[in-house]
Structure formats: C-alpha cells, structure tokens
C-alpha cells in the first residue's frame, strides 16, 4: 500500500546522502586506478635499463617507513590519537607475532616486483601478475575449504588463456623463449611475477586464517584497517631490516643505504606507500567488486600508457590478452558469483593482505563484541 511504501522509505537514506557516498566511492576508485597504473609504470622506469641500481631492500624499507608515518597521520586527522594507536598496539601484541609471516612475504613480493619489472614490459607484468586470482582461489579451496562458483572457474580459465596470449609473439613464438640474448632475462621476469602471484595468494589466505581466529580491538570499525596498516608496516620494517643486515650489509657499508636512489625511485616508493591507504579507503567507501573493476581498468591503462611513454608495441595477441584478462576479472568479481562462493578478493590490490581485515570481527576495548 501507499502507506506501507511511505513507511518503508523512512528507513532509506536521503538521495543526497546516497549521491555523496557514490561520489566519494568514485573518487577513491579513480585514485586506485591511477595508483595501480602509475605504480607499475613508475617502477618500470625506476629499474629499467640504464637506470642506477639501488638496493631493493632499501626501497622496501623506505616504503614501509613512509606507510607507517602516513597511516599514523591518517589516524590523527580522522580524529584518533597517539594514545589510541598505542592502546591498539599493546592490546594486540600477539597479533604482531602472527603478522610477521605475511609481512615477510609481502616484503619478498615487493622485491620480486623490482626484479620482474627490470626484465619485463609493464603491460606484460600487469597481465601475468593477475594470476594471483588463481593462486588465491587454489589456496582458499585447499586451506579454507571454500567452493568456487561456476562463473569463477570459467573466469580463472579465461585468465590463463589471457596470460598465454600475452606471451605469444607474432602468433608463432613464445616471447620468453624467442631470443637467446634476452630470453633468459624475460624468463626470469616471468618466474618472478609468478612468484609474486603465488606469495600473494598464500599471504592473503594465511592472513584470513590468522585474523579470523580472534577479535581485534579498535575504537571504530572504520579505523581498523588503518591501525592494521601501522602494524603491518612495523612488522615489515623489522623483517626487511633483518634481511638487509644479513644480505646487503657489505654493500651498505661500502656505498650507503640510499646509493642509486634517483627521482624515479623516490616516486616509486611514495606510490607504493600511498597505495595501502587507498586500499583502506576503497574498502571503506566501496567494495571488492568495484575494486575488481579498478584492477581491470588498470590493466588496460597500463598497456595504453606504456605504448605512449615507453614505445611498447602491442600486437593483436596482446590486445586480445588484455580483453580476456579484463573479462575474467569482471566475471570473477561478479556479485552473484561472489555471493555463491565468497573468496579472498585481496589479490586485486596491493598490498594484498590488508583487504582480508575487512571481514574480521571487531571487539570493543572492554572485550564486548559488536
């Protein structure tokens, strides 16, 4: 009835509020597309041929230090305090030990990104790295006993077809085996990228397993991701610091920690650090489905901008690969498929493991669950 309809509409938010929320989500999604695209291109420029060879461990350490600093500033600007941060760190000190594993894995991922992009063109990397969808799905099925919906299985098949197409050259040869002079370098780049995808999938599922065992203490649900950004950054700084001392100490003693850093390297560090906060904002104002769309858009934009700025040649097979991978991302993140068999969607954005925190139950400081 009309009276019932009017009563129902009382519980709906005002149209102006909905429009504002949509605009905020759109802005953050556009920023995510820009960050995903620019990060790949900037890192490619920073480690391309002829560029100074800086220590990858130093770049990762700088990224995590900046991420922790910006995350703390985010909490303060959002109305939090240093006291609330220290309270969270003290209350969840056991969690710090548990996140050391994904923190170390994420550090390894970041270093492999430099290795891969020093040997692969940015568009090739952006397509192959999407195999993290497949690895996350496999780890979710094996470790979490989750089920894949039929559209998601089809999407993963399309993804693999797209990756194969991306490696085809002139319809005859595989690009990683085509030239003896550059084939080994390209092959190493592909192996590094597949390593990123495998580590990404495992870290996302492992983090979900660890964090869902208990309740996290946070004053506001919206602040949880930011608090965890700080925690993960501190854990990452510790693990990469230990690695740098054990592996790069002679080079650091001889040339210094920041040897070879130029403007491109600095911008790459800033882009990686800011990416974590954009992920947190997208999780707050949007959802993983829209994040998937942002990832698909980033794949296409990376190819187009690589042509414009790096002179990369994209043949028909590569264009088909971009279209296929884009379709697979859309299909995998379809709301119907996700509802039928929810999977880890953290793999779509860097840093991967942070997105899992959105599903973890919170507790009030006095221990009462929300």
N, C-alpha and C positions, 0 to 999 in steps of 0.2 A: 504494500500500500504506500501511498504518498507519505503518510505519517511515519511509517517504518523506514522509508528511504531517507527522510529528513533526520530521523534519529540515528541512522547508520552513518550519515555524513558528518555528524558531530564528532565522530571519533577519527575522522580523516584529517591530516594536516592541511593547513591553508595552502591554496595553489601557489601563493608567493613563496612560501617556505619550501615547497617541493621544487619550484623553479630554481631557487637559490642553491639548494642541495645539489641539483643536477648540474648547475653551472660550476660549483666548486669541484665536483667529481670530474667534470670535463676538463677543467684546468689542470688538475693533478694528472689525469690520464695523458693529456698532451705533453706535460712535463716529463712523464715517464717515457713516452715515445721518443722525445728529444734526448733524454738521458741515455736510454738504451742504444740509440743510434750513434750519438756523439761519442759515447764511451768506446765503442768498438773502433770507430774511425780514428779517434784521438790516440788510442793505444797502438793502433797500426802505424800511425805517423811517428809515435814516440820510439818504437822499436824497429822501424823499417830499415832497409839497407842504407848504410852511410850515416846512421844516427849514432851518437855516443852510447856506449854500452854501460849503463848504470846497473847497480846491484838490484835485482828484482826483490830481494828480501828487504832492502831499504825502502823501496816503493810501497811494499805491502805494509811495513811498519808505519810509514808516514800516513798511509790511507787509514789505518785503524786508529792512529792517534787523532787525526782530524775528525774521524767519525765519532769518537768518544767526546771530543770537545764540542762539536756541533750538536750532538744528542743532548749533552748537559745543558747547552744554551737553549735548545728546544723546550726542555722541561721547565726551565726558568721562565721563558717567555710565555709558556702555556699556563702559568700560574702556580707551578710547582716550586720547590725549594731544594737547596742542597741537603736539608735535613731529611726530606722525603726520599732523596736519592740514597743517602747513607742508610736510611731505615730499610729500604728495599735490599741493598747490598748485604746488610747484616742479617736480615730475615731469611734471605735465600742464599746463604753462603755455601750450602751443599750443592745448590744448582750450579755454582761456579765450577765445581769439580766436574759435574756431569757435562757441561757445555765445552769442556776442554777438547773433547774429541771432535765435535763439529767445527769448533774454532780452528783446530789444526787442519782439518780437511779443507775448510774454506781458505785458509792461507795457501795451501797447496794448489787449490783451484786458481787463485789469483796469480800465482807464479806461473802456472801452466798457461794461463791466458797470454802472458807476455811471450812465452815460448811459442805458442801456436800462432799468434799474430805476427811474430817476426818471420814466419815461414809461409803463411797463408794470406791470400787476399781477404779483406774484411767481409765481402759477401759470402765467400765460401765458408769462412768461420761462422758467420751468423746463421747459416743453414745447418751445418753439421752439429753445432752446439745444441740445436733443438732436439737432438737425440736424448737429451736429459728427460724429455717426456717419457720415452720408452724405458729408460733405466729406473726412473721413479715408479712407473707403473709396475715394473717387474719386482722391485724391492717391496712395493706395497702389497703385491699379491703374495710374495714369499714370506715376508716378515710379519705383515699385519693381517694376512688372510683376507684382503679386500678383493672384491669382484669387479671385473671390468664389464661395462655395458657394451653391447654390440657396436654402437657408433664409435666408442672409444677404441675398440680393437681395429675397426676399419681406419680410424684416424692414425693409429700407430703404423699400420701397413702403408698408408699414404705417405707418412713421414719418412719411412725407409726408402720408398720409391723416390721421394724428393732428394734425399741425401745421395742416392746413387746417381740421379740425373745431374746433380751439382758437380759430380766428379767426372762426368763424361766430357770429352773434348772432341769437337767436330764429328760427334756421333760414332767415332771409331775407337778412340783410345781413352784409357783412364788417365786423368791428369797427374795423379801421383806416381805413375809409372812411365810417363811419356818421355821424359828426358833424363838421361843419366846424370847430367850436370846438376839439375835442380830437383830431380825426382826424390832423392833421399831427404832433402830438406822439407819438401812438401809432405812426404810420407810421415816424417817426424811431427809436422804440424797437425796432420790428421790424427795421429796417435795421441798427441797432447790434448786435442779437442775432445776426442772420445774419452780420454781420462777425466777431463772436466765434467763431461756428462755423467760418467759413472760415479764419480765422487759426489756430484750434485745430488743424484738420486739417492745414494746411500745416506748422505748427511741429512737430507730432508726427512726421510723415513725414520732415521735414528733419532732426530730431534723430536719428532712427533711421539715416538715411543717413550722417550725420556720425560718430556714435559707433561705428558698426559698421565703420568703416574701420580702426580701430586698437584696441589693447588698453589698458585702463585699469589703473593701478597702485593697488592697495588692499591693506591688510593682511588684511582679512577680507571675504568676499563680501557678508556682511550689512551691512557698513559702507558699501558703495559708494554706495547711494542717499543716505545722509546726507552723505557727502563731496560728492556732486554737488549736494545741496541748498545747501550752503555756496557752491559755485562758481557755481551759477545765481543765488543771491541776490546775491552780489557783482557779477556781471555785470549783473543787473537794476538794482541800486543805481546803477551807473555810467551806464547808458543812461537811466534815468529822471531822474537828476541833470542830465545834459546837456539833456534835454528841458525840465526845469523852469527851468533857467537861460535857455534860448533862448526859451521861450514864456511863462513865468509870472513872470519876474524883476520887471517893474513892479509886479504885484500883491503879490509877496513883499516888495518894498521898502516898499510903502505900508501893508500890513496885517499882514505877518508870514507865516511859512510855515504856522503852525498856526491861522490865522484860521478861525473857524466850526466847529472841532472840538468836538463835544459827546460825551456818553457813548455814544450810538448809533454815532458814527463810530469811537470808540476800540474798541468791541466788534467792529465790522465788521473793523477792522484785525487785531485779535487772532484772530478766527475765520479769516480768510484765511491768516494766518501759520501757525497750528496745522494747517491743512488739509494742508499739504505733508508734515508729519511723519506725519500719519495715513495718507496715501497710502503713504509708505515702509513703515510698519508693516503695512499691509494686504498690500502686495506681498511682505513677508517671511513673514507667517503665513497668508495666504490666497492667492487667485489672482484673475485678471481676470474670471473667470466670476462669482465671488461679488461682486466689485466691481460688476458689472452689475446684480446683484440689489439691491445697496445703492442704486444710482442710481435704479432703478425705484421702490423704496420711498420715496426722497426726493421723487420727482415727486408721488406720491400724498399724502405727508405735507405737502408744501408747499401743495397745494390745500386740504387739510382745515384746517391751521393758519391759512392766510390767511383762510378763512371765519370762523374763531373770533376772530382778533385784529384783522383789518383790515376785516371786514364784506364781504369779496368774495363776490359772487353767482356761483355755478357752476350754469349751466343744463345741460340734458341733453346738448347738443353738447359741452360742455367735459368732462363726466364721461366721455362716450364717447372723447374725445380722450385723457384720462388713461389709460383702459383700453387703448386702441390703442397708445399710445406705450410703456406698460409691457410689453405683449405683444411689441412689436418689439424692445425691449431684451433681454428674455428670449431671444427667438429668435436675435437676432444673436450673443449670447454663449453659445449652446448649445455644449457641449463637442464634439459631433460636427461642427458647422459650423466651429468654430474649428480643429479638427484637420485638416479637409479643406482649408481655405484660411485660414491664420492671418493676421490683420490686426492693425493697431495698435489696442490696446484702451485706450491712454492717454486717449482722448477722454472716458471716462466719469467721470473725476475731475479736480478741479483740485488742483494745477497739472498740465496735461495732459502736457507733455513729459517729466516725470520718470519716468513708468511705462516708457518705452522703455528706460531704463537697465537694467532687469531682464534684458534679453536680450543685453546687451553682454558679451563675453568679458573676463575679468579676467586680469591678469598679476601675478606676484609682483614685489616690489621688485627682485629680481635679473634680471628680464626673462623668467623661465620662465613659460609659460602653465600654467594649472591643468588 
